[in-house]
Amino acid sequence: MKYLIGDVQGCCSALEQLLRQIGFSASRDHIYLLGDLVNRGPRSLHTLRLLRDLGTSATCLLGNHDLHLLAVAQGVRRAHRSDTVAEILAAPDREALLAWIRQQRMACYAEGWLMVHAGVVPQWDLATTLALAGEVERQLQSADLHAFLEVMYGNEPSIWAETLAGPDRLRFAINVLTRIRFCDADGRLEMKAKGDTAPPGYTPWFEAPGRRTEGLPIAFGHWSTLGLINRPDLLSLDTGCVWGGHLTAVRVDGGRREVVQVGCEQALRPGE
C-alpha cells in the first residue's frame, strides 16, 4: 500500500496513531511525506528518528520548516520563539539526523503523482520541476551547505526565467517548492499573503491559467488554511495537525483515493 501524508511538523504522536490506523508495515507499505516534518509540534526529535528508521519505506520531502532547521543548525538563522527544534540540536545523534535531512527530496514523482511541499509555477512542467528540485538537493548535499543556506532566503527574483543562474535560480526554486501560495498569470510570486484569499491580481498557484502541469495530479502540503482538497488532479494535505486539526493520509496505489485522518492535539494557537 502507498500513502501520501501531509505536514507532520513534529506531531509524532499523531503520526504514530496514523500509521497504526492504516496498518502500516515497513516491509510491505510505503509512505510519502510532503514536507515540514518538524517544528512547532512537541516531538520533532522523535519524528525525525521514526522517519529515519523507516529507511526505504518512507520518502520524505523537505518543507520550509525543515530547511529552517538546517539554517539554525548552521548558524545562518536564529531560532524563532515558536520553534521546537532545540531538542534536535541538543541530541547526541544531532549530526546523523541533520545529515539524514540533507539527503531527503525536494520533489518526487510516483504512483502517478507529482509531490511537492508547496507548489509549482505555471511555466514549470513535470520535468522542469524535478530537475530544479534535483539542483537544490545537490546543493543541500554539497560541502558548501553553509554558503548555500546564507543565500537561500529572500523573495527575489519573483518570476521564473530559464536564464536564472546561481543563487537567484536556487532561491526561486526553493521559494516555489517550499513557500508558494499565490502567483499571477505570468507566474510572479506573491510571498506575503498567508490566508486563503488571493490578493488582487493573484490566484492560488494551482488555479493559474495556462499552467503547464494542468491535468497532472499534484499533491502538496504547506497551506493549512485550505484544509483537505481532494480533486482528481489535486490533493492538498496540510490539514492543520499542529493547530489541532487532523493529520491526513491518502492511499494512492492502483489509482485508489482512500482518505484516512486522525485528530491532533493543538500544539500552537493562532498568533503563536
C-alpha positions in Angstrom: 0.0 0.0 0.0 1.2 3.5 -0.8 0.1 6.5 1.2 0.7 10.3 0.9 0.9 12.1 4.2 0.6 15.8 4.9 2.6 18.1 7.2 3.6 16.4 10.5 5.5 19.3 12.0 6.8 17.3 14.9 3.5 15.9 15.9 4.9 12.5 16.3 2.1 11.1 18.4 -0.4 11.9 15.6 2.0 10.3 13.1 2.3 7.1 15.2 -1.5 7.0 15.5 -2.0 7.5 11.8 0.5 4.7 11.0 -1.4 2.4 13.3 -4.7 3.4 11.7 -3.6 2.5 8.2 -1.9 -0.7 9.5 1.4 0.4 8.1 4.0 -2.3 7.7 7.6 -1.2 6.7 8.2 -4.5 5.0 5.1 -4.1 2.7 4.0 -0.5 2.5 5.5 2.9 1.5 4.7 6.4 2.8 5.4 9.7 1.1 5.6 12.7 3.5 5.0 16.1 1.8 7.4 18.2 3.9 7.5 20.1 7.1 8.5 17.0 9.0 9.5 19.0 12.1 9.0 22.2 14.0 6.2 23.8 16.1 4.9 20.4 17.2 6.1 18.9 20.5 8.1 15.9 19.3 10.3 16.9 16.4 13.2 14.8 17.5 11.1 11.7 17.8 9.6 12.4 14.4 13.0 12.5 12.7 14.1 9.3 14.4 11.0 7.5 13.5 11.1 8.5 9.8 14.9 7.9 9.5 14.4 4.4 11.0 11.8 3.5 8.4 14.6 3.6 5.8 13.5 3.0 2.2 9.9 2.5 3.3 9.5 6.3 3.6 10.1 9.0 1.1 10.4 12.4 2.8 10.2 15.8 1.1 11.6 18.9 2.7 9.5 21.9 3.5 10.3 25.4 4.7 10.5 24.3 8.4 13.0 21.5 7.6 15.2 24.0 5.7 14.9 26.4 8.6 16.2 23.7 10.9 19.3 23.3 8.8 19.8 27.1 8.7 19.5 27.3 12.5 21.9 24.4 12.9 24.4 26.1 10.6 24.1 29.4 12.5 22.6 31.1 9.4 19.3 31.8 11.2 18.2 32.3 14.8 15.5 30.1 16.2 12.1 31.6 16.4 10.1 31.8 19.6 7.7 29.2 18.4 10.4 26.8 17.1 10.6 23.3 18.7 13.9 22.2 17.2 16.2 22.8 20.3 15.8 19.1 21.3 17.1 18.0 17.9 20.1 20.4 18.1 21.0 19.1 21.6 20.5 15.4 20.7 23.5 13.0 20.8 22.6 11.9 17.3 22.2 15.5 16.1 24.8 15.3 13.3 23.4 12.0 12.0 19.9 13.4 11.9 20.9 16.6 10.1 22.9 14.5 7.6 19.8 12.4 7.0 17.7 15.5 6.4 20.2 16.7 3.8 19.6 13.5 1.8 15.9 13.9 1.5 14.0 15.1 -1.6 12.6 18.4 -2.7 10.0 16.8 -5.1 9.3 13.4 -6.4 7.0 11.7 -8.9 5.5 8.3 -8.0 2.2 6.4 -8.3 1.2 9.0 -11.0 1.5 11.9 -8.6 3.9 14.9 -8.6 4.6 15.6 -5.0 5.9 18.9 -3.7 5.7 20.7 -0.4 4.2 23.9 -1.6 3.5 24.0 -5.4 4.8 24.9 -8.8 4.6 28.0 -11.1 2.7 27.9 -14.4 5.9 27.8 -16.5 7.1 24.6 -15.0 6.2 21.1 -16.3 7.0 17.8 -14.6 10.5 17.5 -16.0 11.4 21.1 -15.1 10.1 20.7 -11.6 12.0 17.5 -10.9 15.2 18.9 -12.5 15.1 22.1 -10.3 14.4 20.0 -7.3 17.4 18.0 -8.1 19.6 21.1 -8.3 18.5 22.2 -4.8 19.1 18.6 -3.5 22.6 18.6 -4.8 23.3 21.9 -3.0 21.9 20.6 0.2 24.2 17.6 0.0 27.3 19.5 -1.0 30.3 20.6 1.1 29.2 24.2 0.6 26.0 23.9 2.7 26.7 26.9 4.9 27.3 29.2 1.9 24.2 27.9 0.2 22.0 28.5 3.2 23.3 32.0 3.5 21.9 33.0 0.1 18.7 30.9 0.3 16.5 33.5 1.9 14.7 36.3 0.1 11.7 37.0 -2.1 13.6 37.9 -5.3 13.6 37.1 -8.1 9.8 36.9 -8.1 9.4 35.4 -11.6 10.9 32.4 -13.4 13.2 32.7 -16.4 15.3 29.9 -17.9 18.3 32.3 -17.7 18.2 32.5 -13.9 21.5 31.2 -12.6 23.4 30.8 -9.3 21.8 31.8 -6.0 18.9 33.5 -7.8 17.9 30.3 -9.6 18.2 28.2 -6.5 16.3 30.8 -4.3 13.5 30.9 -6.8 13.2 27.2 -6.9 13.2 26.9 -3.1 10.5 29.6 -2.8 8.3 27.8 -5.3 8.9 24.3 -3.9 8.5 25.2 -0.2 6.7 28.6 0.1 4.4 29.4 -2.8 0.7 30.0 -2.3 -0.3 32.7 -4.8 1.0 33.8 -8.2 -0.3 35.9 -11.1 -0.9 34.7 -14.6 2.7 35.3 -15.5 3.9 33.2 -12.6 5.0 36.1 -10.5 5.2 35.1 -6.8 3.3 36.9 -4.0 5.1 35.7 -0.9 3.5 37.7 1.9 -0.2 36.6 1.9 -0.8 33.5 4.1 -4.5 33.1 4.2 -6.7 31.5 1.6 -7.9 34.8 0.0 -5.8 35.8 -3.0 -4.5 39.4 -3.2 -5.8 41.4 -6.2 -4.3 40.2 -9.4 -3.2 36.8 -8.0 -4.7 33.3 -7.8 -3.7 30.2 -5.9 -0.9 28.7 -7.9 -3.0 25.6 -8.8 -5.6 27.9 -10.5 -3.1 29.9 -12.6 -4.2 30.0 -16.2 -2.1 28.1 -18.7 -0.3 26.0 -16.0 1.9 23.5 -17.8 1.2 20.9 -15.2 -2.6 21.2 -15.7 -4.1 17.7 -15.7 -1.1 16.2 -13.9 -2.1 15.0 -10.5 -0.2 17.1 -7.9 -0.1 16.5 -4.1 1.1 19.2 -1.8 1.0 20.4 1.8 2.1 23.7 3.4 -1.2 25.6 3.2 -3.2 24.6 6.3 -6.0 27.2 5.8 -7.1 25.4 2.6 -7.8 22.2 4.5 -8.2 19.0 2.6 -8.7 19.4 -1.2 -9.5 16.2 -2.9 -9.8 16.7 -6.6 -9.0 14.3 -9.4 -5.8 16.3 -10.2 -5.1 17.8 -6.8 -4.5 16.8 -3.2 -4.0 19.4 -0.6 -2.9 17.5 2.5 -1.9 20.0 5.2 -4.9 19.8 7.4 -3.6 21.7 10.3 -2.3 19.0 12.6 -0.1 21.4 14.6 -3.1 23.7 15.1 -5.3 21.0 16.5 -6.7 19.8 13.2 -6.0 16.5 11.5 -3.1 14.6 10.1 -4.2 13.2 6.8 -3.0 10.2 4.7 -4.4 9.2 1.3 -3.9 5.8 -0.2 -3.0 6.2 -3.9 -1.7 2.8 -5.2 -3.6 1.3 -8.0 -5.5 4.5 -8.7 -7.1 4.5 -5.3 -8.2 7.6 -3.3 -8.8 6.5 0.2 -8.6 9.2 2.8 -7.6 8.4 6.4 -7.4 11.1 9.1 -6.6 11.2 12.8 -7.3 14.1 15.2 -4.4 16.1 16.6 -3.7 17.8 19.9 -3.4 21.5 19.5 0.3 22.4 19.8 0.0 26.0 18.6 -2.7 28.7 18.7 -3.1 31.4 16.1 -0.7 34.2 16.6 1.9 32.0 18.3 
